[in-house]
Amino acid sequence: MGSMFSSEPLQTDSAHLLEPIPRRAFDPNTLYLMVLFIACTTSGGVILGTGAFSEKAVTQEKLLTSADMDTVANVAFQMLTFLSLVWSILHDSLGPRGCACLGLLLASGGHLLVALSATNGFTSPYPYAVGLGLVGGCGMGAYISSFQFLNLQAFHETRGIRTSLLAAAFNVAAYPLLLLNIKPLSLDAFFYGYGAFALLTAAASFFLFPDSAYDAADTPRVSGLPSWWCCCKGGGGAGSPPPSTAPRLGCSALIVQTWRDLKVAFDDLKTFRFWGFCLSFSWAALTQEWAGSGVGSGLLFKHAGAEYYGYAVPLLTNATYLFAPLVGWLIDRTGFFYASLLLVIAMQVLTAALWLGWRVEGIEKPLQWISLILIALMSAVAYTIQYAYLTMTFKPSSYPGLLTSVFIVQGSLGFLALPASTCISGQPNDECTRNFMTILAPSAVLYAWPLWELFTRRKRRGAYTVEGATAAASGNNLSEALSPTE
């Protein structure tokens, strides 16, 4: 691996140099491991560990009810979705370092809000929901900014495996909440400590993340003051941008950029294949959110023990890394027909398993375990397809606008459908049956997308390379990311 730092000094442009800021070259493998650690502990997946949180808040400290926990999970997931959209837009204006540092600072505020709510014995679900929403949604600022490190030339031959590890880090981030299973550790003490950890990672991100996304020709270096700050003060290193390139957070600039992205993608936005994918993925994400909150909050399997909610739910539902490589192999070998078909079948089988496990007492125990595996499988298929389909079947220039549209549709569907799909404890059976049907019935229409893939895949087979898709997913050089193979 070599030493962490190189003794080679950073070369600067004397024409711009007034107050030199020493920076040293950073070993790329060490840098990657540090960024991976931050992703594994602070990404939006932190809030997926709601099983352990529920056990502590509902059973042990009795701050919330199971119905309250369902509200907490649903609101937090909605915030995660919409804030992911915000960070994807802000990435161009703030740069990787700005997004990472600001996101982790705000996430620490979310930890503090949860801790203060527990300290003061609040029994309303909304402070906890907003706090966890900030923890998850703002943690996405650093997570989304992590993928640009994969553009470095040092990772060219291992980009695929490194991308897979970063993708898996999202779900691994749910595992730190397993510490809540330690009975002497109170809810407020845990989140005070985690908030302090988030502040430390924000400080580390200041030095690890660059002002602008790396490309293959860059040498990773420990960052000094932001280049736009140096320019404002009259100095800077080589390549320092003029003062006019300082981050701009004006709403008008963000709206203009978003509108431009949508205009570029307009032709693809009119196609059936995009809307077939977009609606299928968005409904799968809604099903995963609904299932995860229903199981994790204790509404669906009321006879399961504390070990089930404290350990099995967060460990198994987030084990997407066991299935994601297989889904990627399936897409690589057969295209998207089987993967899209598997997605629709998985969401229907999962909904049916939860329905039967809730309704029929005799089969509740086996189905409560099968459901956890199905949640992990469906999540792996959905989120593997999300980036692969956009980058492998559409023009590279359309990627930003299409991804923005997916986030908008995903959040809107969840916002509209979740109030009708949430199964509240104590409701009569027929009422909860209607809630299950709200999730299950629309999925029958989604078979149109796999059928379309079946009849058209020969025309588009081999349109783009998987390597190009990985480059596009890294968020840099989108216009050159994909290369036709035929």
C-alpha positions as CSV (number, residue, x, y, z in Angstrom):
1,M,0.0,0.0,0.0
2,G,2.9,2.3,0.7
3,S,3.1,5.2,3.1
4,M,0.0,7.3,3.8
5,F,1.6,10.5,2.8
6,S,4.1,11.3,0.0
7,S,7.0,13.6,0.7
8,E,6.5,15.3,-2.7
9,P,5.2,18.8,-2.1
10,L,2.2,20.2,-3.9
11,Q,3.3,22.2,-6.9
12,T,1.7,25.6,-7.0
13,D,1.2,28.3,-9.6
14,S,3.3,31.3,-8.4
15,A,1.0,33.7,-10.4
16,H,-1.8,32.9,-7.9
17,L,0.3,32.2,-4.8
18,L,0.1,34.8,-2.1
19,E,-0.4,32.7,1.0
20,P,0.7,29.1,0.2
21,I,-1.3,26.4,1.9
22,P,0.9,23.2,2.4
23,R,-0.8,20.0,1.2
24,R,0.7,16.6,1.0
25,A,-0.1,13.8,-1.4
26,F,-2.4,11.1,0.1
27,D,-2.1,7.4,-0.5
28,P,-5.3,6.6,-2.5
29,N,-5.9,3.2,-0.8
30,T,-5.7,4.7,2.6
31,L,-8.0,7.6,1.5
32,Y,-10.5,5.1,0.1
33,L,-10.6,3.1,3.4
34,M,-11.2,6.3,5.3
35,V,-14.0,7.4,3.0
36,L,-15.5,3.9,3.1
37,F,-15.5,4.0,6.9
38,I,-17.3,7.3,6.9
39,A,-19.9,5.9,4.5
40,C,-20.4,2.8,6.7
41,T,-21.1,4.9,9.8
42,T,-22.8,8.0,8.6
43,S,-24.7,7.4,5.4
44,G,-28.5,7.6,5.2
45,G,-28.7,3.9,5.9
46,V,-28.2,4.7,9.6
47,I,-31.9,5.0,10.0
48,L,-32.5,1.5,8.6
49,G,-31.6,0.1,12.0
50,T,-35.1,1.0,13.3
51,G,-35.6,-2.5,14.9
52,A,-33.1,-1.8,17.7
53,F,-34.3,1.8,18.0
54,S,-37.9,0.6,18.4
55,E,-36.9,-2.0,21.0
56,K,-35.2,0.7,23.1
57,A,-37.8,3.4,22.6
58,V,-40.9,1.3,22.8
59,T,-40.2,-1.7,25.1
60,Q,-37.4,-0.5,27.4
61,E,-37.8,3.3,27.8
62,K,-41.5,3.4,26.9
63,L,-41.3,6.7,25.1
64,L,-43.2,5.6,22.1
65,T,-45.8,3.1,21.0
66,S,-45.6,0.7,18.1
67,A,-47.9,3.0,16.1
68,D,-45.7,5.9,17.0
69,M,-42.6,4.0,15.7
70,D,-44.4,3.4,12.4
71,T,-44.9,7.2,12.1
72,V,-41.2,7.8,13.0
73,A,-40.0,5.4,10.4
74,N,-42.3,6.7,7.6
75,V,-41.5,10.4,8.2
76,A,-37.7,9.7,8.4
77,F,-37.7,7.7,5.2
78,Q,-39.6,10.5,3.4
79,M,-37.0,13.0,4.6
80,L,-34.2,10.7,3.4
81,T,-35.7,10.5,-0.1
82,F,-36.3,14.2,-0.5
83,L,-33.0,15.3,1.0
84,S,-31.1,12.9,-1.3
85,L,-32.6,14.9,-4.2
86,V,-31.4,18.1,-2.5
87,W,-27.8,16.8,-2.2
88,S,-27.7,15.6,-5.8
89,I,-28.6,19.1,-6.9
90,L,-26.3,20.9,-4.4
91,H,-23.3,18.7,-5.5
92,D,-22.5,21.0,-8.4
93,S,-22.7,24.2,-6.4
94,L,-21.1,23.1,-3.1
95,G,-18.7,20.4,-4.4
96,P,-17.9,17.2,-2.6
97,R,-16.3,18.8,0.4
98,G,-19.1,21.3,1.0
99,C,-21.8,18.6,0.7
100,A,-19.9,16.2,3.0
101,C,-19.1,18.8,5.8
102,L,-22.5,20.5,5.7
103,G,-24.4,17.3,5.6
104,L,-22.6,15.8,8.6
105,L,-22.9,19.0,10.6
106,L,-26.7,18.9,10.0
107,A,-26.8,15.2,10.7
108,S,-25.1,15.8,14.1
109,G,-28.0,18.3,14.8
110,G,-30.4,15.4,14.1
111,H,-28.6,13.2,16.6
112,L,-28.9,16.0,19.1
113,L,-32.6,16.5,18.5
114,V,-33.3,12.8,19.2
115,A,-31.1,12.8,22.3
116,L,-32.8,15.9,23.7
117,S,-36.2,14.4,23.0
118,A,-35.3,11.3,24.9
119,T,-33.7,13.3,27.8
120,N,-36.8,15.3,28.3
121,G,-39.1,12.3,28.0
122,F,-41.0,13.5,24.9
123,T,-43.7,11.0,23.9
124,S,-44.7,12.6,20.6
125,P,-43.2,10.7,17.6
126,Y,-42.5,13.8,15.6
127,P,-39.3,15.1,17.3
128,Y,-37.8,11.6,16.9
129,A,-39.0,11.4,13.3
130,V,-37.5,14.8,12.3
131,G,-34.3,14.0,14.2
132,L,-33.8,10.6,12.4
133,G,-34.8,12.2,9.1
134,L,-32.0,14.7,9.5
135,V,-29.6,11.9,10.5
136,G,-30.4,9.9,7.4
137,G,-31.1,12.6,4.9
138,C,-28.2,14.8,5.7
139,G,-25.8,11.9,6.0
140,M,-26.5,11.4,2.2
141,G,-24.4,14.6,1.6
142,A,-21.2,12.8,2.4
143,Y,-22.4,9.5,0.9
144,I,-23.3,10.9,-2.5
145,S,-20.0,12.8,-2.6
146,S,-18.0,9.6,-1.8
147,F,-18.4,8.1,-5.3
148,Q,-16.3,10.7,-7.0
149,F,-13.2,9.2,-5.4
150,L,-13.6,6.2,-7.7
151,N,-12.6,8.4,-10.7
152,L,-8.9,8.3,-9.6
153,Q,-6.6,6.5,-11.9
154,A,-5.3,4.3,-9.0
155,F,-8.7,2.6,-8.8
156,H,-9.1,2.0,-12.6
157,E,-8.6,-1.8,-12.4
158,T,-10.6,-2.2,-9.2
159,R,-13.4,0.3,-9.7
160,G,-16.1,-2.4,-9.9
161,I,-15.4,-3.9,-6.5
162,R,-14.8,-0.6,-4.9
163,T,-18.1,0.7,-6.2
164,S,-19.9,-2.4,-4.8
165,L,-18.3,-1.8,-1.4
166,L,-19.5,1.8,-1.3
167,A,-22.9,0.8,-2.4
168,A,-23.1,-1.9,0.4
169,A,-21.9,0.7,2.9
170,F,-25.4,2.3,2.8
171,N,-27.0,-0.7,4.4
172,V,-24.0,-1.5,6.7
173,A,-24.6,1.9,8.2
174,A,-27.7,0.5,9.9
175,Y,-25.5,-1.8,12.1
176,P,-24.2,0.8,14.6
177,L,-27.7,1.1,16.0
178,L,-27.3,-2.4,17.2
179,L,-25.4,-0.9,20.1
180,L,-28.9,0.2,21.4
181,N,-29.3,-3.5,22.4
182,I,-26.9,-2.9,25.3
183,K,-29.4,-2.4,28.1
184,P,-27.3,0.0,30.3
185,L,-26.9,2.3,27.3
186,S,-29.8,4.8,27.2
187,L,-31.3,6.3,24.1
188,D,-30.1,9.8,24.8
189,A,-26.6,8.8,25.7
190,F,-26.2,6.8,22.5
191,F,-27.4,9.7,20.3
192,Y,-25.3,12.3,22.2
193,G,-22.3,10.1,21.5
194,Y,-23.2,9.5,17.9
195,G,-23.7,13.2,17.4
196,A,-20.2,13.9,18.6
197,F,-18.9,11.2,16.3
198,A,-20.7,12.9,13.4
199,L,-18.9,16.1,14.2
200,L,-15.6,14.3,14.1
201,T,-16.4,12.8,10.7
202,A,-17.4,16.3,9.5
203,A,-13.9,17.6,10.5
204,A,-12.2,14.6,8.9
205,S,-14.2,15.2,5.7
206,F,-13.0,18.7,5.6
207,F,-9.5,17.4,5.0
208,L,-10.3,14.2,3.0
209,F,-12.9,15.5,0.4
210,P,-11.8,17.8,-2.5
211,D,-13.5,21.1,-3.5
212,S,-14.4,19.6,-6.9
213,A,-14.7,16.0,-8.0
214,Y,-11.5,14.1,-8.8
215,D,-10.8,12.9,-12.3
216,A,-8.4,10.2,-13.4
217,A,-5.4,12.6,-13.8
218,D,-5.7,14.0,-10.2
219,T,-3.4,13.0,-7.3
220,P,-5.4,12.8,-4.0
221,R,-4.1,15.2,-1.4
222,V,-4.9,16.4,2.1
223,S,-7.1,19.4,1.5
224,G,-6.3,22.9,2.9
225,L,-8.7,25.8,3.0
226,P,-11.3,25.6,0.2
227,S,-10.0,27.0,-3.0
228,W,-12.9,29.5,-3.2
229,W,-12.0,30.8,0.3
230,C,-8.4,31.3,-0.8
231,C,-9.4,33.2,-3.8
232,C,-11.6,35.5,-1.7
233,K,-8.6,36.1,0.5
234,G,-6.4,36.8,-2.4
235,G,-4.4,33.5,-2.7
236,G,-4.7,29.9,-3.4
237,G,-2.9,26.9,-4.9
238,A,-2.6,25.7,-8.4
239,G,-5.8,25.7,-10.3
240,S,-7.6,27.9,-7.8
241,P,-10.8,29.1,-9.4
242,P,-11.6,32.8,-9.6
243,P,-13.7,34.3,-6.8
244,S,-16.8,34.0,-9.0
245,T,-16.7,30.2,-8.6
246,A,-17.4,30.3,-4.9
247,P,-20.3,28.1,-3.9
248,R,-23.7,29.6,-4.6
249,L,-26.7,28.4,-2.8
250,G,-29.3,30.7,-4.3
251,C,-32.6,29.0,-5.0
252,S,-32.7,30.5,-8.5
253,A,-29.3,28.9,-9.5
254,L,-30.5,25.5,-8.2
255,I,-33.8,25.8,-10.0
256,V,-32.1,26.8,-13.3
257,Q,-29.7,23.9,-13.1
258,T,-32.5,21.4,-12.4
259,W,-34.5,22.8,-15.2
260,R,-31.5,22.4,-17.6
261,D,-31.1,18.8,-16.6
262,L,-34.7,18.1,-17.2
263,K,-34.6,19.8,-20.6
264,V,-31.7,17.7,-21.7
265,A,-33.5,14.5,-20.6
266,F,-36.8,15.5,-22.0
267,D,-36.8,13.1,-25.0
268,D,-36.1,10.2,-22.7
269,L,-38.6,11.4,-20.2
270,K,-41.3,10.8,-22.8
271,T,-40.5,7.2,-23.3
272,F,-42.4,4.2,-21.9
273,R,-39.2,2.4,-20.8
274,F,-38.4,5.3,-18.4
275,W,-41.8,5.4,-16.9
276,G,-42.0,1.6,-16.7
277,F,-38.7,1.6,-14.8
278,C,-39.4,4.7,-12.7
279,L,-42.9,3.6,-11.5
280,S,-41.7,0.1,-10.8
281,F,-38.6,1.2,-8.8
282,S,-40.6,3.9,-6.9
283,W,-43.3,1.5,-5.9
284,A,-40.7,-1.1,-4.9
285,A,-39.0,1.6,-2.7
286,L,-42.4,2.4,-1.2
287,T,-43.1,-1.3,-0.5
288,Q,-39.6,-1.7,1.1
289,E,-40.2,1.4,3.3
290,W,-43.7,0.2,4.3
291,A,-42.6,-3.3,5.0
292,G,-39.5,-2.2,6.9
293,S,-41.4,0.2,9.1
294,G,-44.3,-2.2,9.7
295,V,-42.0,-5.1,10.8
296,G,-39.4,-2.9,12.6
297,S,-42.1,-1.1,14.7
298,G,-43.7,-4.3,15.8
299,L,-47.1,-3.8,14.2
300,L,-47.1,-6.9,11.9
301,F,-45.5,-9.7,14.0
302,K,-46.6,-8.9,17.5
303,H,-45.6,-12.2,19.1
304,A,-41.9,-11.9,18.0
305,G,-39.4,-11.6,20.8
306,A,-37.0,-8.8,21.7
307,E,-34.1,-10.6,19.9
308,Y,-36.1,-10.6,16.7
309,Y,-36.5,-6.8,16.7
310,G,-33.2,-5.9,18.4
311,Y,-31.0,-8.1,16.2
312,A,-32.7,-10.1,13.4
313,V,-34.6,-7.2,11.9
314,P,-31.6,-4.8,11.4
315,L,-29.1,-7.5,10.6
316,L,-31.2,-9.4,8.0
317,T,-33.2,-6.6,6.3
318,N,-30.0,-4.8,5.6
319,A,-28.1,-7.8,4.2
320,T,-28.5,-6.5,0.7
321,Y,-24.8,-7.0,0.0
322,L,-25.5,-10.8,-0.1
323,F,-27.8,-10.4,-3.1
324,A,-26.6,-7.3,-5.0
325,P,-23.6,-9.0,-6.7
326,L,-25.9,-11.7,-8.0
327,V,-28.4,-9.2,-9.3
328,G,-25.5,-7.4,-11.1
329,W,-24.4,-10.6,-12.6
330,L,-27.9,-11.4,-13.8
331,I,-28.2,-8.0,-15.5
332,D,-24.8,-8.4,-17.1
333,R,-25.6,-11.8,-18.5
334,T,-29.3,-11.4,-19.5
335,G,-30.2,-7.7,-19.5
336,F,-33.0,-6.3,-17.5
337,F,-35.9,-8.6,-18.3
338,Y,-35.3,-11.2,-15.5
339,A,-34.2,-8.5,-13.1
340,S,-37.3,-6.4,-13.6
341,L,-39.5,-9.5,-13.4
342,L,-37.8,-10.5,-10.2
343,L,-38.4,-7.0,-8.8
344,V,-42.2,-7.2,-9.4
345,I,-42.5,-10.8,-8.1
346,A,-40.4,-10.0,-5.0
347,M,-42.6,-7.1,-4.0
348,Q,-45.8,-9.1,-4.4
349,V,-44.5,-12.2,-2.6
350,L,-43.2,-9.9,0.3
351,T,-46.6,-8.2,0.6
352,A,-48.4,-11.5,0.6
353,A,-46.0,-13.0,3.2
354,L,-46.6,-10.0,5.5
355,W,-50.3,-10.2,5.0
356,L,-50.5,-13.9,5.8
357,G,-48.1,-13.7,8.7
358,W,-50.3,-10.9,10.2
359,R,-53.6,-12.6,9.5
360,V,-52.9,-16.3,10.1
361,E,-51.5,-17.1,13.5
362,G,-50.4,-20.6,12.7
363,I,-47.8,-19.5,10.1
364,E,-46.7,-16.3,11.7
365,K,-43.4,-17.6,13.0
366,P,-41.9,-19.0,9.8
367,L,-43.2,-16.0,7.7
368,Q,-41.7,-13.5,10.1
369,W,-38.2,-14.8,9.2
370,I,-38.9,-15.3,5.5
371,S,-40.2,-11.7,5.3
372,L,-36.8,-10.4,6.5
373,I,-35.0,-12.2,3.7
374,L,-37.6,-11.0,1.2
375,I,-37.1,-7.4,2.3
376,A,-33.3,-7.7,1.7
377,L,-33.8,-9.4,-1.6
378,M,-36.3,-6.8,-3.0
379,S,-34.2,-3.9,-1.8
380,A,-31.0,-5.4,-3.4
381,V,-32.9,-5.8,-6.7
382,A,-34.5,-2.4,-6.6
383,Y,-31.4,-0.3,-5.8
384,T,-29.1,-2.3,-8.1
385,I,-31.5,-1.6,-11.0
386,Q,-31.9,2.1,-10.1
387,Y,-28.5,3.2,-11.3
388,A,-27.8,0.4,-13.7
389,Y,-30.9,1.0,-15.8
390,L,-30.4,4.7,-16.0
391,T,-26.8,4.5,-17.0
392,M,-26.9,1.5,-19.3
393,T,-30.1,2.1,-21.4
394,F,-30.2,5.9,-21.7
395,K,-28.0,8.6,-23.2
396,P,-25.3,9.7,-20.7
397,S,-26.3,13.3,-21.0
398,S,-29.8,12.4,-19.8
399,Y,-28.6,10.8,-16.5
400,P,-28.8,13.9,-14.2
401,G,-32.3,14.8,-15.3
402,L,-33.6,11.3,-15.2
403,L,-32.2,10.7,-11.7
404,T,-33.8,13.9,-10.5
405,S,-37.1,12.8,-11.9
406,V,-36.8,9.4,-10.2
407,F,-36.3,11.0,-6.8
408,I,-39.3,13.3,-7.4
409,V,-41.6,10.5,-8.4
410,Q,-40.3,8.2,-5.6
411,G,-40.9,10.9,-2.9
412,S,-44.3,11.9,-4.3
413,L,-45.6,8.3,-4.4
414,G,-44.5,7.7,-0.8
415,F,-46.0,11.0,0.4
416,L,-49.3,10.2,-1.2
417,A,-49.6,6.5,-0.6
418,L,-48.1,6.0,2.9
419,P,-51.0,7.5,4.8
420,A,-53.3,5.0,3.1
421,S,-51.0,2.0,3.5
422,T,-49.9,2.4,7.1
423,C,-51.5,-0.3,9.2
424,I,-52.3,1.2,12.6
425,S,-52.4,-1.1,15.6
426,G,-55.9,-1.8,16.8
427,Q,-57.6,-1.2,13.5
428,P,-60.2,-3.9,12.5
429,N,-59.1,-6.6,10.1
430,D,-61.0,-5.3,7.1
431,E,-59.4,-1.9,7.5
432,C,-55.9,-3.4,7.6
433,T,-56.9,-5.6,4.6
434,R,-57.5,-2.5,2.6
435,N,-54.1,-1.2,3.6
436,F,-52.4,-4.4,2.3
437,M,-54.4,-4.1,-0.9
438,T,-53.2,-0.5,-1.4
439,I,-49.6,-1.9,-1.7
440,L,-50.4,-5.1,-3.5
441,A,-52.9,-4.2,-6.2
442,P,-50.9,-1.6,-8.1
443,S,-48.0,-4.0,-8.5
444,A,-50.0,-6.1,-10.9
445,V,-49.8,-3.2,-13.5
446,L,-46.1,-3.1,-13.2
447,Y,-45.7,-6.4,-15.2
448,A,-45.9,-4.2,-18.2
449,W,-42.3,-3.1,-17.8
450,P,-40.8,-6.6,-17.7
451,L,-42.9,-7.5,-20.7
452,W,-41.7,-4.5,-22.6
453,E,-38.1,-5.5,-21.8
454,L,-38.8,-9.0,-23.1
455,F,-40.1,-7.8,-26.5
456,T,-37.5,-5.1,-27.0
457,R,-34.3,-6.3,-25.4
458,R,-32.9,-7.8,-28.6
459,K,-32.9,-4.4,-30.2
460,R,-31.0,-2.8,-27.3
461,R,-28.8,-5.7,-26.1
462,G,-25.3,-4.6,-25.5
463,A,-26.0,-0.9,-25.9
464,Y,-23.6,0.2,-23.2
465,T,-20.8,-1.3,-21.2
466,V,-21.0,-2.0,-17.5
467,E,-17.7,-0.2,-17.0
468,G,-19.3,2.9,-18.5
469,A,-22.3,2.5,-16.2
470,T,-19.9,2.5,-13.2
471,A,-18.2,5.6,-14.4
472,A,-21.6,7.4,-14.9
473,A,-22.7,6.3,-11.4
474,S,-19.6,7.9,-10.0
475,G,-21.1,11.3,-10.8
476,N,-18.3,12.7,-13.0
477,N,-17.8,13.1,-16.8
478,L,-21.3,11.9,-17.5
479,S,-21.1,13.0,-21.1
480,E,-18.2,10.6,-21.7
481,A,-19.1,7.8,-19.2
482,L,-20.7,5.3,-21.5
483,S,-19.2,3.8,-24.6
484,P,-21.3,1.8,-27.1
485,T,-20.2,-1.8,-27.6
486,E,-22.0,-2.4,-30.8
